[in-house]
Amino acid sequence: MKIALAGIGKIARDQHVPAIAGSSDWDLGATVSRSGSVEGVPSFTSLAEMFEAHPEVEVVSLCMPPKPRFDYAAEVIRAGRHVMLEKPPGATLSECHILRDMAAAAGVSIYATWHSRQAAQVAAAKAWLAERALRHVTVIWKEDVRRWHPGQDWVFEAGGLGVFDPGINGLSILTEILPDPVHLRSAELLVPENRQAPIAARLAFHHTGGAQISAEFDWRQEGEELWTIEVETEDGAIRLSEGGASLHIDGKEVAQVDGAANDGEYPQLYSQMAMLVREGRSEMDLRPLALVADAFLLGERRVVAPFEF
Ligand code: NAP
């Protein structure tokens, strides 16, 4: 199937272009970007021009930041094409609901991707937790924003999500692996005095079974990043680390099993998109974004030192 990529920036180049090139499902037919392009692929600055020149493009994968994404997604759906969304699927929950309804009415597939859920050991962690009673869950997502978002001021603008841009990856895994739903109880947002969005956050969740669940996100981490979820149950404990790539059960490392889980996060997202299109289905799990929205609703704001890249 012919696919077009829109928003040719860091993640498009790092992950989407290689994942599409390595897939037998997809052929990159065009790019749409105001300034970026991919060598050897026809490039356009608007979706309308691209569809005019390449009516055979069936799917558009959107890689721009969340705030401008809605207008692009709505245009793709109105053009009767399927649409794939980078995480987070939008800047607000209500726009995501509208896109989901538009796609259903137009009979096209929409896929809100969560790349971290495709990490190698996430499915194993979910299976291990399925029958167990939770006691404590701690999510730690700490990384250096200068390393992962060099010079990207949009991440600190309103709608850029701040530290929730990586933190939502932890929440996407949390909502995938826990056997029970959780909701936010309280939040603390640390916002640099010269920015709109938090550079760090602490969250506490309510769990129906009474487990203590918390999350800590920090973009001021220097050195190695920490992308870890620790779960203590009544029957053992697990540690999912390296963003879901590594799993320890009761302190013992679990070997990765051969299979699709080892193909890489983005190749699996593109396989899933191919399946959704073939089966005429959509996937739009908005739980991670709902938790982030609730953190902004409930969060107490603390002003911290200014931040410059
Ligand atoms: P980026 O490089 O700053 O932006 C991607 C591209 O989006 C830009 O090159 C730009 O292309 C386009 N763009 C920017 N602002 C726009 C606007 N107002 N209107 C239309 N297009 C605009 O960002 P990124 O790091 O690739 O992140 C993009 C998305 O991927 C985010 O949702 C992020 O959470 C997600 N993501 C990022 C990473 C990562 O490591 N950076 C990892 C996983 C997921 P043109 O100027 O050429 O149009």
Boltz pocket constraint, residues with backbone or C-beta under 6 A from the ligand:
constraints:
  - pocket:
      binder: B
      contacts: [[A, 6], [A, 7], [A, 8], [A, 9], [A, 10], [A, 11], [A, 12], [A, 32], [A, 33], [A, 34], [A, 35], [A, 36], [A, 63], [A, 64], [A, 65], [A, 66], [A, 68], [A, 86], [A, 87], [A, 88], [A, 115], [A, 148], [A, 149], [A, 152], [A, 165]]
      max_distance: 6.0
